[in-house]
Amino acid sequence: MQSFDVVVIGAGAAGMMCAAEAGKRGRSVLVLDHAAAPGEKIRISGGGRCNFTNLHAAPANFVSANPHFCISALRRYTQRDVIALVERHGIAWHEKTLGQLFCDGSSRQIIDMLLAEMGRAGVTLRLSSKVDSVERDADGFVLGLAHEASGGGPLRCRSLVVATGGRSIPKMGATGFGYDLAARFGLEVTETRPALVPLTFEPALLERLKPLAGIAVDAEIGCGRTRFREAMLFTHRGLSGPSILQISSYWREGQEIEVSMLPGTDMFDWLRAARVANGRRALHTVLSEALPKRLAQTIAEAEGAAGNLADLSDKVLRRVADAVNGWRVRPAGSEGYRTAEVTLGGVDTAGLDSRTMEAKAVPGLYFIGEVVDVTGWLGGYNFQWAWSSGWCAGQAV
């Protein structure tokens, strides 16, 4: 039976960061992944350029049943540390918007960086290796692999790190393995659901909005007390775009979202001023000065305001203003894990040490990255959590 100080299950951002850090401390480390290549979600992230962190990463940018849990890890390994690592490997980067940092070249550079870090630390990587069973004994953990993928039967380790991610993007092999393993060892798992995901409408509403598919606007989206202002896209299923993906982490079935398509503009005053300036113009013509033409036309028709501005009462203009900046709509659901960028929820942080990511009741067992109930906003925050949590576990295993 082969023995290692540390076995990491999952060759993603968190897992490879943890493995490299543990290896630097002289630990013998094995990384296992069921995929044929490491870092598959890194590869496709950021349109192939990997949004590897965010300049503004802070605990407030994360969703968790315990919002304080992430504070320690984010303070100990920050976005500045990530930038320094990236620059040491000669990877050029740029800020795109809202503090989001991307590679100038390819996301493959981030994968190569992690592989190089692991290589220098003496870490062993085994791909196409699926873990079938995990047992605990007095000396640590014994792992059984499917079809003896390791080429040598079961494995033993003193520390086991679970970095298997969540359920998002199942076509890339995402499963609930990490949650099942946590439950197997008595850890609680919070409700999990798709997050950073497009929202869908019921058929009747979709039919009415069909002409708008492909139209994008800068919008402010609200749900409860939470609001995001970024681009919004009408799709043939409902709504997408950064602002919608962001609010999806806060929205629940049955709730309305509020959409403002000209945030910061008092639409009622704007329309009345346009009526005074030239009341002979049609409403949709005036609206198209600030909104895409098809959207302006659809709003005018939906509010029964097809005439000239001079013919429209203040009551009608108020209704149109609300349609533009106070559109309340109840999504039917989301596109699910198929397109979700991350999984909301996960291994309950109440059972984990916030400095080391170790399970309080199971010494030697660690959970890091997306499998934990810490979910970041869109824009590099989830990568930062992967780096921070992985680094912290790497100092402890």
ChimeraX attribute file (.defattr): number of C-alpha atoms within 10 A of each C-alpha:
attribute: neighborCount
match mode: 1-to-1
recipient: residues
	/A:1	8
	/A:2	11
	/A:3	16
	/A:4	16
	/A:5	18
	/A:6	28
	/A:7	28
	/A:8	25
	/A:9	25
	/A:10	25
	/A:11	30
	/A:12	26
	/A:13	29
	/A:14	32
	/A:15	33
	/A:16	31
	/A:17	25
	/A:18	33
	/A:19	36
	/A:20	26
	/A:21	24
	/A:22	27
	/A:23	25
	/A:24	19
	/A:25	13
	/A:26	12
	/A:27	19
	/A:28	19
	/A:29	29
	/A:30	23
	/A:31	26
	/A:32	26
	/A:33	23
	/A:34	21
	/A:35	18
	/A:36	11
	/A:37	13
	/A:38	25
	/A:39	24
	/A:40	18
	/A:41	20
	/A:42	21
	/A:43	20
	/A:44	14
	/A:45	18
	/A:46	19
	/A:47	11
	/A:48	16
	/A:49	21
	/A:50	28
	/A:51	26
	/A:52	28
	/A:53	26
	/A:54	26
	/A:55	18
	/A:56	15
	/A:57	23
	/A:58	18
	/A:59	21
	/A:60	13
	/A:61	15
	/A:62	22
	/A:63	19
	/A:64	20
	/A:65	14
	/A:66	13
	/A:67	15
	/A:68	14
	/A:69	20
	/A:70	24
	/A:71	15
	/A:72	17
	/A:73	24
	/A:74	22
	/A:75	12
	/A:76	13
	/A:77	18
	/A:78	20
	/A:79	25
	/A:80	13
	/A:81	13
	/A:82	18
	/A:83	17
	/A:84	12
	/A:85	15
	/A:86	19
	/A:87	12
	/A:88	10
	/A:89	15
	/A:90	11
	/A:91	17
	/A:92	13
	/A:93	19
	/A:94	12
	/A:95	15
	/A:96	12
	/A:97	10
	/A:98	11
	/A:99	15
	/A:100	21
	/A:101	23
	/A:102	27
	/A:103	22
	/A:104	14
	/A:105	14
	/A:106	20
	/A:107	24
	/A:108	18
	/A:109	21
	/A:110	22
	/A:111	22
	/A:112	14
	/A:113	19
	/A:114	25
	/A:115	20
	/A:116	15
	/A:117	21
	/A:118	25
	/A:119	15
	/A:120	12
	/A:121	20
	/A:122	19
	/A:123	26
	/A:124	16
	/A:125	20
	/A:126	19
	/A:127	17
	/A:128	15
	/A:129	22
	/A:130	20
	/A:131	20
	/A:132	13
	/A:133	12
	/A:134	17
	/A:135	12
	/A:136	16
	/A:137	9
	/A:138	6
	/A:139	11
	/A:140	18
	/A:141	20
	/A:142	20
	/A:143	18
	/A:144	18
	/A:145	21
	/A:146	16
	/A:147	13
	/A:148	14
	/A:149	18
	/A:150	19
	/A:151	9
	/A:152	11
	/A:153	14
	/A:154	20
	/A:155	18
	/A:156	23
	/A:157	22
	/A:158	20
	/A:159	21
	/A:160	27
	/A:161	26
	/A:162	23
	/A:163	31
	/A:164	28
	/A:165	30
	/A:166	28
	/A:167	29
	/A:168	26
	/A:169	19
	/A:170	14
	/A:171	11
	/A:172	12
	/A:173	11
	/A:174	18
	/A:175	16
	/A:176	16
	/A:177	18
	/A:178	25
	/A:179	25
	/A:180	14
	/A:181	15
	/A:182	22
	/A:183	13
	/A:184	12
	/A:185	15
	/A:186	13
	/A:187	21
	/A:188	16
	/A:189	21
	/A:190	17
	/A:191	12
	/A:192	17
	/A:193	19
	/A:194	24
	/A:195	29
	/A:196	30
	/A:197	27
	/A:198	28
	/A:199	23
	/A:200	21
	/A:201	20
	/A:202	13
	/A:203	12
	/A:204	9
	/A:205	15
	/A:206	18
	/A:207	12
	/A:208	11
	/A:209	18
	/A:210	15
	/A:211	15
	/A:212	19
	/A:213	17
	/A:214	12
	/A:215	15
	/A:216	19
	/A:217	18
	/A:218	18
	/A:219	24
	/A:220	23
	/A:221	26
	/A:222	23
	/A:223	19
	/A:224	12
	/A:225	6
	/A:226	11
	/A:227	17
	/A:228	17
	/A:229	19
	/A:230	17
	/A:231	17
	/A:232	22
	/A:233	21
	/A:234	21
	/A:235	22
	/A:236	17
	/A:237	20
	/A:238	24
	/A:239	22
	/A:240	25
	/A:241	21
	/A:242	22
	/A:243	25
	/A:244	27
	/A:245	24
	/A:246	26
	/A:247	27
	/A:248	23
	/A:249	24
	/A:250	18
	/A:251	22
	/A:252	17
	/A:253	10
	/A:254	10
	/A:255	15
	/A:256	17
	/A:257	21
	/A:258	17
	/A:259	26
	/A:260	22
	/A:261	23
	/A:262	18
	/A:263	16
	/A:264	10
	/A:265	13
	/A:266	12
	/A:267	21
	/A:268	20
	/A:269	14
	/A:270	14
	/A:271	21
	/A:272	18
	/A:273	12
	/A:274	18
	/A:275	21
	/A:276	11
	/A:277	10
	/A:278	13
	/A:279	18
	/A:280	14
	/A:281	15
	/A:282	19
	/A:283	27
	/A:284	23
	/A:285	16
	/A:286	20
	/A:287	22
	/A:288	14
	/A:289	10
	/A:290	12
	/A:291	20
	/A:292	14
	/A:293	16
	/A:294	15
	/A:295	22
	/A:296	20
	/A:297	18
	/A:298	16
	/A:299	19
	/A:300	20
	/A:301	14
	/A:302	13
	/A:303	13
	/A:304	12
	/A:305	21
	/A:306	16
	/A:307	15
	/A:308	17
	/A:309	25
	/A:310	16
	/A:311	15
	/A:312	17
	/A:313	12
	/A:314	14
	/A:315	10
	/A:316	16
	/A:317	22
	/A:318	16
	/A:319	16
	/A:320	24
	/A:321	22
	/A:322	17
	/A:323	19
	/A:324	24
	/A:325	22
	/A:326	21
	/A:327	16
	/A:328	18
	/A:329	13
	/A:330	17
	/A:331	20
	/A:332	18
	/A:333	18
	/A:334	27
	/A:335	17
	/A:336	20
	/A:337	21
	/A:338	16
	/A:339	17
	/A:340	22
	/A:341	22
	/A:342	25
	/A:343	28
	/A:344	28
	/A:345	25
	/A:346	28
	/A:347	27
	/A:348	22
	/A:349	27
	/A:350	16
	/A:351	18
	/A:352	22
	/A:353	17
	/A:354	20
	/A:355	18
	/A:356	22
	/A:357	28
	/A:358	24
	/A:359	23
	/A:360	17
	/A:361	13
	/A:362	15
	/A:363	12
	/A:364	21
	/A:365	23
	/A:366	25
	/A:367	31
	/A:368	32
	/A:369	28
	/A:370	30
	/A:371	29
	/A:372	30
	/A:373	28
	/A:374	27
	/A:375	25
	/A:376	27
	/A:377	20
	/A:378	23
	/A:379	27
	/A:380	24
	/A:381	25
	/A:382	27
	/A:383	25
	/A:384	28
	/A:385	31
	/A:386	29
	/A:387	28
	/A:388	28
	/A:389	31
	/A:390	31
	/A:391	27
	/A:392	25
	/A:393	27
	/A:394	27
	/A:395	16
	/A:396	17
	/A:397	26
